[in-house]
Amino acid sequence: MYTHRPLSPGRIIRILLLEPHHNPSEPIRIKLQEISLPKDKNERGAYEALSYVWGAPIGDQPIDCDGDQLLITENCLAALRSLRLKNEVRKLWIDAICINQTATQAAIQEKNHQLKLMGDVYAHAERVLIWLGHGDDRIMTLINRFSQTDQPAGSPATVAALVSNEWFNRAWTLQELCYAQNPVMMYGQIEVPWETFVQCMDWKRQTSINEVPKHIYLPYVETTSFHGLFRFLTDESKLKDGPRGPGWTGPVQAALFGFLRSRNSSRPEDKIYAFHQVLTDLGFILPDPDISRSVAELYEETTYLLIEQARSLKILEYLPSQSRMDKLPSWVPDYSQALWPPGHSVDLSVKSIPQGQTIERIKGQLKVRALCLDVVVAFSGRMPDMDQTNMSIPSQARHDTALRCYETMYSWMQFVVGLETPLAYDQHAEDTSFLATDTIDILGITYPTRAMKPVDAVRLTALARLVARVGKPTDYESTSAYIEALSVISTIPHLWSKLNFIHNTKARNAMADTHPDSAVAEQLRNGHSFKVFQLIRRRDQEINPQQNNMISALERHFTIKSPEQTLYATRLGLLGLTAGEVRQDDVVALLPGSAVPLLLRAVNLDKQTFRVVGPSYLPDSLKIMWNDPGMADEAFNNIILI
């Protein structure tokens, strides 16, 4: 079995010499050679660096390395077969081969040192070969077309197969792309320059991508967008005033914090180390990689350094997880877990911690300033995640989820209307009395219904405004777009009245007795409420498509656009949404440096210690804090997050 020889000290790496073949079936033979990385940023080394997905974490495919056997992964072997030339040696850098992957102490020390050089390895490569695999004839044809013309081509299924490649989802591959000076996309043995590939895949020209489900193409879009932004921000020609600290790159920081969670890696520590040089080049000062450290300790220290040096608590917006590893403080994201809820997006705006305010850390604890603004008094159910674009989910499961979303939407409305705690919106009840209808149009029939109380109308409108996230007129591209948003939320009394009718057996039977269509009458009498809801929606689309479209848009705000959110009400009468496991008596806190309120759970009020439940969407609370010039520092207290 091959044993790596120790590397010389300094900026030394190994490259492999891939021997040519006379027959594709010949065994792979390589030799390893030491080289020194260039010191000049503009100088290229005489090697190509491979960017690919390992596949299996441990190799089981033998190749000949300097006469001895070396085990590599199946993906690595396939890449070597595609990259092998017929008549000349090819010089490559491949991490799985060129870095000692064993668990000896010497190998660990080598790996720690090589991790620091990883960005430079790709930056100095003559070319970076992005190998997406082989074997899918559809993708092969598409990539071949890209290599011959810059015109878009390909069916939605082919484009989906291409952008769903795991390469676009991995943590390491993003850093590798960011530092590549001459990246080339490869499928099998076909090559396409990165710029040509992106141009051909431009969604404005590649109409097929519009038909690809969002959860499939989003990693591709995030990869290309971050690559362009990072290259711009680290372009020395743009840095006329010299290097800048981490505070000036707020939007790219916010995006990167998301990638720390959303990108995949085989080892949990790689969620940090894969971005080590990216973070460093954005101005952060981080300790050298040390793969012998515990993952919890690594995550905690990294989170604190990002908070302290960015002068922002933005990273706390990325806390929600389906599960968390043990021994992780509540204020530290579990980077080993995917972002939650699925499709979770965070506003890229960043708030700064005021000058002079310190953020202190004692192991496991974070001392911050906070305004404990409000307290949760009640909460409703959690909205399921209804990704109807994910065709991998069986149709019955999608139907069951849609049913639960429908039931949760109705329960949220019941919760708001039936809440005994006064809401802050109640005082405006008379202003919205025109929304309190006493008739409802169902299946082409105007049906009398109990007059809605003005207070119910204003509460429901406040709920609609919350789930639709309707902001200020200046938040919209045009006045007409803002008016359209208001028109959508104004339909909630109609939706509420329809849902009440559907759940009123007596009213349904009365309509069934007089309805001319016997099939509709039978559905009204005996159909499940969800089936009746779908029936009414279909018929209303034929009778009044304009109003039905607006009501359907409002339904989507409740269901598809609020996945895994729980509705809650506060003592001050505000309504909010959170992905956290909210409970009664949780505290709504505003922390300087966070763009959103956080829900905290008291552990010891005497010692002012709290656990973080999660970020929250509570739009009216931000008006209290950020728009009040009289908000004195004395209003804030020192608290400890554990």
C-alpha positions in Angstrom: 0.0 0.0 0.0 1.3 3.5 -0.9 2.6 5.7 1.9 2.9 9.4 1.3 6.4 10.8 2.0 6.4 13.9 4.3 6.2 17.2 2.6 9.0 19.8 2.8 8.2 22.8 4.9 6.8 26.1 3.4 4.4 26.6 0.4 5.0 23.1 -0.8 2.3 20.9 -2.4 2.3 17.6 -4.2 1.0 17.2 -7.8 0.4 14.0 -9.6 1.8 13.0 -12.9 -0.9 11.0 -14.8 0.8 8.7 -17.2 -0.6 8.5 -20.8 -2.4 5.4 -22.1 -2.4 3.5 -25.4 -5.6 1.7 -24.5 -8.5 3.2 -22.4 -8.7 0.0 -20.4 -5.1 0.2 -19.2 -4.8 0.6 -15.4 -4.3 4.1 -14.1 -0.6 4.9 -13.2 0.5 8.1 -11.5 3.6 9.5 -9.8 3.7 12.1 -7.1 6.0 15.1 -7.2 6.7 18.1 -4.9 6.4 21.6 -6.2 6.5 25.1 -4.6 3.5 27.3 -5.0 4.4 30.6 -6.7 4.6 33.7 -4.5 3.5 36.1 -7.2 -0.3 36.3 -7.3 -0.2 36.5 -11.1 2.1 33.6 -11.7 0.6 30.2 -12.7 2.0 26.8 -11.8 2.6 24.1 -14.3 -0.4 22.0 -13.2 -4.2 21.8 -13.5 -6.4 21.6 -10.3 -9.4 19.3 -10.3 -12.7 20.4 -8.7 -15.1 17.5 -8.3 -17.3 15.7 -5.9 -15.6 12.8 -3.9 -18.7 10.7 -3.7 -17.8 8.0 -1.2 -15.8 9.4 1.8 -13.3 6.5 1.7 -11.6 5.1 -1.4 -11.8 1.5 -2.4 -10.6 1.7 -6.0 -6.9 0.7 -6.5 -4.5 2.6 -8.8 -0.8 2.4 -9.2 1.1 5.2 -7.4 4.9 5.1 -7.7 4.6 1.3 -8.1 2.4 0.8 -5.0 -1.3 0.5 -4.6 -3.3 3.6 -3.6 -7.1 3.5 -2.9 -9.2 6.3 -4.4 -13.0 6.8 -4.7 -14.9 5.7 -7.8 -15.6 9.3 -8.8 -11.9 10.1 -8.6 -11.1 7.1 -10.7 -13.7 8.1 -13.3 -12.2 11.6 -13.5 -8.7 10.2 -14.0 -9.9 8.0 -16.8 -11.5 11.0 -18.5 -8.5 13.3 -17.9 -5.8 10.8 -19.0 -4.1 11.9 -22.3 -2.9 9.5 -25.0 0.6 10.8 -25.7 1.7 12.9 -22.8 1.9 13.1 -19.1 -0.8 15.3 -17.5 0.1 17.3 -14.3 -2.8 17.5 -11.9 -3.6 18.5 -8.3 -6.3 16.3 -6.8 -6.9 16.7 -3.1 -7.8 13.1 -2.3 -4.4 12.0 -3.8 -2.1 14.9 -3.3 -2.9 15.3 0.4 -2.2 12.5 2.8 -5.7 11.3 3.8 -4.7 8.9 6.6 -5.4 9.4 10.3 -1.8 9.5 11.5 -0.6 12.5 13.6 1.8 13.4 10.8 -1.0 13.3 8.2 -3.2 15.5 10.4 -0.5 18.1 10.7 0.0 18.0 6.9 -3.7 18.3 6.3 -4.0 21.3 8.6 -1.2 23.0 6.7 -2.5 22.1 3.3 -6.0 23.4 4.2 -4.5 26.9 4.6 -3.0 26.7 1.1 -6.2 25.3 -0.6 -7.3 28.7 -2.1 -3.8 29.3 -3.4 -3.6 25.9 -5.0 -6.6 26.8 -7.2 -5.6 30.4 -7.7 -2.2 29.4 -9.1 -3.4 26.5 -11.2 -2.9 26.9 -15.0 -6.5 25.8 -15.3 -9.2 24.6 -12.9 -11.1 21.6 -14.3 -14.6 21.4 -13.0 -15.5 17.8 -13.6 -19.3 17.1 -13.4 -19.1 13.4 -14.2 -20.0 11.3 -17.2 -22.6 8.9 -18.5 -25.7 10.9 -19.1 -26.2 11.3 -22.8 -28.6 14.2 -22.4 -26.0 16.2 -20.4 -23.3 15.2 -22.8 -25.2 16.5 -25.8 -26.0 19.8 -24.0 -22.4 20.4 -22.9 -21.2 19.6 -26.4 -23.7 22.1 -27.8 -22.4 24.7 -25.3 -18.8 24.0 -26.5 -19.7 24.7 -30.1 -22.1 27.7 -29.8 -23.2 30.1 -27.1 -26.8 29.6 -27.9 -29.0 28.1 -25.2 -30.3 24.6 -25.8 -31.8 21.7 -23.9 -35.1 20.5 -22.5 -36.2 21.4 -18.9 -35.4 17.8 -17.9 -31.9 18.0 -19.3 -31.2 21.4 -17.7 -32.6 20.0 -14.4 -30.3 17.0 -14.6 -27.3 19.4 -15.2 -28.0 21.9 -12.5 -28.9 19.2 -9.9 -25.3 17.9 -10.1 -24.0 17.7 -6.6 -21.0 19.8 -7.6 -23.3 22.9 -7.3 -24.2 21.9 -3.7 -20.8 21.2 -2.2 -18.9 23.4 0.3 -15.4 22.9 -1.1 -16.4 23.4 -4.7 -17.6 27.0 -4.1 -14.2 28.0 -2.7 -12.4 26.2 -5.5 -14.5 28.1 -8.1 -13.9 31.5 -6.3 -10.1 31.2 -6.7 -10.0 29.6 -10.1 -8.4 32.0 -12.6 -9.3 29.9 -15.7 -12.1 27.5 -14.8 -13.3 25.0 -17.3 -16.5 22.9 -17.1 -16.0 19.3 -18.1 -18.5 16.4 -18.7 -16.7 13.3 -19.7 -14.0 14.7 -22.0 -15.9 17.6 -23.3 -14.7 21.0 -22.1 -16.5 24.4 -22.0 -15.0 27.6 -20.5 -16.9 28.7 -17.4 -17.9 32.0 -18.9 -19.4 30.3 -21.9 -21.2 27.9 -19.7 -22.7 30.6 -17.5 -23.7 32.6 -20.6 -25.5 29.7 -22.1 -27.2 28.9 -18.8 -28.4 32.6 -18.4 -32.0 32.2 -17.3 -33.0 35.2 -19.5 -31.9 33.2 -22.6 -32.3 29.6 -21.3 -36.1 29.5 -21.2 -35.9 25.9 -20.1 -34.6 26.9 -16.7 -37.9 28.7 -16.0 -39.6 25.3 -16.0 -37.1 23.7 -13.6 -38.3 23.5 -9.9 -36.7 26.2 -7.8 -35.2 23.8 -5.2 -33.2 22.2 -8.1 -31.8 25.2 -9.9 -31.3 27.5 -6.8 -27.9 26.0 -5.8 -26.6 26.7 -9.4 -27.9 30.3 -9.2 -26.4 30.8 -5.8 -23.0 29.4 -6.9 -22.7 31.7 -10.0 -24.0 34.8 -8.1 -21.6 34.4 -5.2 -18.7 33.7 -7.5 -19.2 36.9 -9.4 -19.7 39.0 -6.2 -16.7 37.5 -4.5 -14.4 38.1 -7.5 -15.6 41.7 -7.6 -15.1 42.3 -3.9 -11.6 40.8 -3.9 -10.4 42.4 -7.2 -7.4 44.4 -6.2 -8.1 47.0 -8.9 -11.3 47.8 -7.1 -9.6 48.2 -3.7 -8.2 51.6 -4.4 -8.1 52.5 -0.7 -6.3 49.3 0.3 -7.6 46.3 2.1 -10.8 46.7 4.1 -12.1 45.0 7.2 -15.0 42.5 7.2 -17.6 45.2 8.0 -17.7 46.6 4.4 -18.8 43.4 2.7 -22.1 43.1 4.4 -24.2 41.5 1.6 -21.6 39.0 0.7 -21.1 38.1 4.3 -24.8 37.5 4.7 -24.8 35.2 1.6 -21.7 33.4 2.9 -23.2 32.8 6.3 -26.0 31.1 4.4 -23.6 28.9 2.4 -21.9 27.8 5.7 -25.3 26.1 6.4 -26.6 25.2 3.0 -23.6 23.7 1.2 -23.0 20.0 1.7 -19.8 18.3 3.0 -18.9 14.8 4.1 -17.3 16.0 7.3 -18.9 18.5 9.6 -15.7 20.5 10.2 -15.4 21.1 6.4 -18.4 23.4 6.7 -15.9 25.9 8.2 -12.6 24.9 6.6 -14.1 24.9 3.1 -14.6 28.6 3.5 -11.5 29.4 5.5 -9.6 31.3 2.8 -12.8 33.0 1.5 -13.5 34.4 5.0 -9.9 35.4 5.4 -9.9 37.3 2.1 -13.1 39.1 3.1 -11.2 40.5 6.1 -11.8 38.0 8.9 -8.9 36.8 11.1 -9.4 33.1 11.9 -7.2 30.6 13.6 -5.3 28.1 11.5 -7.2 24.9 10.6 -6.9 22.1 13.1 -8.9 19.0 12.2 -8.2 17.5 15.6 -10.5 20.0 17.4 -14.0 19.1 18.4 -16.6 20.2 15.9 -18.7 22.0 18.6 -15.7 24.0 19.7 -14.8 24.9 16.1 -18.4 26.0 15.4 -18.6 28.1 18.6 -15.2 29.9 18.1 -15.9 30.6 14.4 -19.4 32.0 15.2 -18.0 34.3 17.9 -15.2 35.6 15.6 -17.6 36.2 12.8 -19.9 38.2 15.2 -17.0 40.1 16.8 -15.1 41.0 13.6 -18.2 41.7 11.4 -19.7 43.8 14.2 -23.0 42.2 13.5 -25.3 39.5 14.8 -26.5 38.7 11.3 -25.4 35.1 11.6 -28.1 34.5 14.3 -30.6 34.7 11.5 -29.3 31.4 10.3 -29.9 29.5 13.5 -33.0 27.4 12.7 -32.3 23.7 12.4 -34.4 20.5 12.3 -32.0 19.1 14.8 -28.8 20.2 16.6 -25.7 18.5 17.7 -25.0 18.1 21.5 -23.0 20.6 23.5 -23.7 23.4 21.0 -24.7 26.7 22.6 -28.1 28.0 21.4 -26.5 31.1 19.8 -24.2 29.0 17.6 -25.7 27.7 14.3 -25.3 23.9 13.7 -23.4 24.3 10.4 -23.6 20.5 9.8 -27.4 20.8 9.3 -29.0 22.2 6.2 -30.8 25.6 6.3 -34.2 25.3 7.8 -36.9 25.6 6.7 -36.3 24.3 3.2 -35.8 27.2 0.8 -35.1 29.4 3.7 -33.8 32.8 2.6 -32.5 35.7 4.7 -32.6 39.4 3.8 -29.1 40.4 2.9 -29.4 43.7 4.8 -27.0 43.9 7.8 -27.2 45.9 11.0 -24.0 46.9 12.8 -23.3 46.7 16.5 -22.9 50.3 17.8 -19.3 51.5 18.3 -18.1 51.2 21.8 -20.4 48.2 22.5 -18.5 45.0 23.2 -19.5 41.4 22.6 -17.9 39.2 25.2 -17.6 35.4 25.1 -16.9 33.0 27.9 -16.9 29.4 26.8 -20.4 28.5 25.8 -21.8 32.0 26.7 -22.2 35.2 24.7 -22.8 38.5 26.5 -24.9 41.0 24.5 -27.1 44.0 24.9 -30.8 43.5 24.5 -34.1 45.2 24.8 -36.6 42.7 26.0 -39.6 44.2 24.2 -42.4 41.8 24.5 -43.6 38.3 25.6 -45.4 35.6 23.7 -48.8 35.0 25.2 -50.2 32.4 22.7 -49.3 30.6 19.5 -51.0 28.6 16.8 -50.0 25.6 14.7 -47.0 25.2 12.4 -47.5 25.5 8.7 -46.2 22.4 6.8 -43.7 22.7 4.0 -45.6 22.4 0.8 -43.1 22.3 -2.0 -45.5 21.3 -4.8 -42.7 21.7 -7.4 -40.8 18.8 -5.9 -42.0 16.0 -8.2 -39.9 13.4 -6.2 -42.6 13.6 -3.5 -45.4 11.1 -4.2 -48.7 12.7 -5.3 -50.6 11.3 -2.3 -48.0 12.8 0.1 -48.3 16.2 -1.7 -52.1 16.0 -1.4 -51.9 15.2 2.4 -49.5 18.1 2.9 -51.8 20.4 1.0 -54.6 19.3 3.3 -52.6 20.0 6.4 -51.7 23.5 5.0 -55.3 24.2 4.3 -56.2 23.2 7.9 -53.4 25.3 9.3 -54.4 28.3 7.3 -57.9 28.1 8.7 -56.6 27.5 12.2 -54.5 30.6 12.0 -57.5 32.7 11.1 -59.5 31.1 13.9 -56.6 31.8 16.3 -56.5 35.5 15.4 -60.3 36.1 15.5 -60.7 34.1 18.7 -57.7 35.6 20.6 -58.9 37.0 23.9 -55.8 39.2 24.2 -56.4 42.6 22.7 -54.3 43.2 19.6 -52.6 46.5 18.6 -54.6 46.5 15.4 -58.1 46.5 17.1 -58.1 50.3 17.4 -58.3 50.5 13.6 -61.4 48.3 13.4 -63.8 51.1 12.3 -61.3 52.1 9.6 -61.7 48.7 8.0 -65.4 48.2 8.6 -66.0 48.2 4.8 -64.3 44.8 4.7 -66.8 43.3 7.0 -69.0 41.7 4.4 -72.4 40.1 5.2 -72.8 38.2 1.9 -70.5 35.7 0.1 -70.5 34.5 -3.5 -70.1 30.8 -3.7 -70.6 28.7 -6.8 -72.2 31.6 -8.6 -74.7 32.2 -5.8 -74.8 35.1 -3.4 -75.2 33.6 0.0 -76.1 35.6 3.1 -73.7 35.2 6.0 -73.5 36.5 9.5 -72.1 40.0 9.4 -68.4 40.1 10.3 -67.4 42.2 13.2 -65.1 45.1 12.2 -62.6 43.9 14.8 -62.5 40.5 13.1 -61.9 42.1 9.7 -59.0 44.2 11.0 -57.4 41.3 12.7 -57.7 39.1 9.6 -56.3 41.9 7.5 -53.3 42.2 9.9 -52.7 38.5 9.5 -52.9 38.7 5.7 -50.4 41.6 5.8 -48.1 39.5 8.0 -48.1 36.4 5.8 -47.8 38.4 2.6 -45.1 40.5 4.2 -46.5 43.7 2.8 -44.2 46.6 3.6 -44.0 50.3 2.6 -44.8 51.6 -0.9 -41.1 52.3 -1.4 -40.4 48.5 -1.0 -42.1 47.9 -4.4 -41.0 48.5 -7.9 -44.0 50.6 -8.7 -47.1 52.0 -7.2 -49.2 49.6 -9.1 -47.3 46.7 -7.6 -48.0 48.0 -4.1 -51.7 48.5 -4.9 -51.8 44.9 -6.2 -50.3 43.6 -2.9 -52.9 45.6 -1.0 -55.7 44.2 -3.2 -54.5 40.6 -2.5 -54.6 41.1 1.3 -58.0 42.8 1.1 -59.5 39.5 -0.1 -59.0 37.8 3.3 -62.6 38.5 4.6 -63.9 36.7 1.5 -61.5 33.7 2.1 -62.5 33.6 5.8 -66.2 33.7 4.9 -65.8 30.8 2.4 -63.9 28.7 5.0 -66.6 29.4 7.6 -69.2 28.3 5.1 -67.3 25.2 4.2 -67.1 24.2 7.9 -70.8 24.9 8.5 -72.7 21.7 7.8 -76.1 23.4 8.1 -75.2 26.1 5.6 -73.7 23.5 3.1 -76.9 21.4 3.3 -79.1 24.4 2.8 -77.2 25.3 -0.4 -77.2 21.6 -1.5 -81.0 21.5 -1.3 -81.4 24.3 -3.9 -78.3 23.7 -6.1 -79.2 22.7 -9.7 -76.1 20.5 -10.2 -76.7 17.1 -8.4 -73.0 16.3 -8.3 -72.2 19.6 -6.7 -75.0 19.1 -4.2 -73.7 15.7 -3.3 -70.2 17.1 -2.7 -71.7 19.9 -0.5 -73.6 17.4 1.6 -71.0 14.7 2.0 -67.6 15.9 0.8 -64.6 16.5 3.0 -64.1 20.2 3.7 -60.9 20.3 1.7 -62.7 18.7 -1.3 -65.4 21.3 -1.1 -62.8 24.0 -0.8 -61.1 22.7 -4.0 -64.5 22.5 -5.8 -65.4 26.1 -4.9 -62.0 27.3 -6.0 -62.4 25.6 -9.4 -65.9 26.9 -10.0 -65.0 30.4 -8.8 -62.2 30.5 -11.3 -64.7 30.1 -14.1 -67.2 32.6 -12.6 -64.9 35.4 -11.2 -61.3 34.7 -12.3 -60.0 38.1 -11.2 -61.1 37.8 -7.6 -60.3 34.1 -7.4 -56.7 34.8 -8.6 -56.2 37.3 -5.8 -57.6 34.9 -3.2 -55.4 32.1 -4.6 -52.4 34.5 -4.3 -53.2 35.1 -0.7 -53.5 31.3 -0.1 -50.0 30.8 -1.5 -48.7 33.4 1.0 -50.2 31.4 3.8 -49.0 28.0 2.6 -46.2 27.8 0.0 -44.5 31.0 1.2 -44.7 30.4 4.9 -43.2 26.9 5.3 -42.5 25.6 8.8 -43.6 28.9 10.3 -45.6 29.2 13.6 -47.9 32.1 14.2 -47.8 33.7 17.6 -49.2 36.7 19.5 -47.6 38.9 22.1 -48.6 40.8 25.2 -48.4 44.1 23.3 -50.8 42.8 20.8 -48.5 42.1 17.9 -48.5 39.1 15.5 -45.3 37.3 14.5 -44.0 34.3 12.6 -41.0 32.1 13.5 -39.5 28.8 12.5 -38.3 28.3 16.1 -40.1 26.0 18.6 -41.9 29.0 20.2 -43.6 28.6 23.6 -45.7 30.8 25.9 -43.7 33.3 27.9 -40.8 33.3 25.3 -39.3 36.8 25.2 -39.2 39.0 22.1 -35.9 40.7 22.2 -34.3 43.4 20.0 -30.5 43.1 19.8 -28.3 45.9 18.3 -26.6 44.2 15.4 -29.5 42.0 14.4 -31.9 43.1 11.6 -34.7 41.0 13.0 -36.1 40.4 16.5 -35.0 37.2 18.3 -37.1 34.9 20.5 -35.4 34.1 23.7 -36.3 31.6 26.5 -35.3 32.5 30.0 -33.1 30.1 31.8 -32.3 32.1 34.9 -33.9 35.6 35.2 -31.8 36.5 38.2 -28.6 35.9 36.2 -30.3 37.2 32.9 -29.4 34.0 31.0 -31.4 33.0 28.0 -31.4 30.4 25.3 -32.1 31.5 21.7 -35.3 30.1 20.3 -34.7 31.6 16.8 -35.2 34.7 14.6 -38.7 36.0 14.1 -40.6 38.0 11.6 -42.4 40.7 13.7 -42.4 43.8 11.4 -44.1 46.2 13.8 -41.5 45.6 16.6 -38.8 47.1 14.4 -40.6 50.4 14.1 -40.5 50.7 17.9 -36.7 50.3 18.0 -35.0 51.4 14.8 -37.3 54.4 14.1 -37.3 55.8 17.6 -34.6 58.4 18.0 -35.4 58.6 21.7 -34.5 55.0 22.3 -31.7 55.4 24.8 -29.0 52.9 25.5 -30.4 52.7 29.1 -33.4 50.8 27.7 -31.0 47.9 26.9 -29.8 45.4 29.4 -26.8 43.1 29.5 -28.0 39.5 29.0 -26.1 36.2 28.5 -27.0 33.8 25.7 -26.1 30.2 26.5 
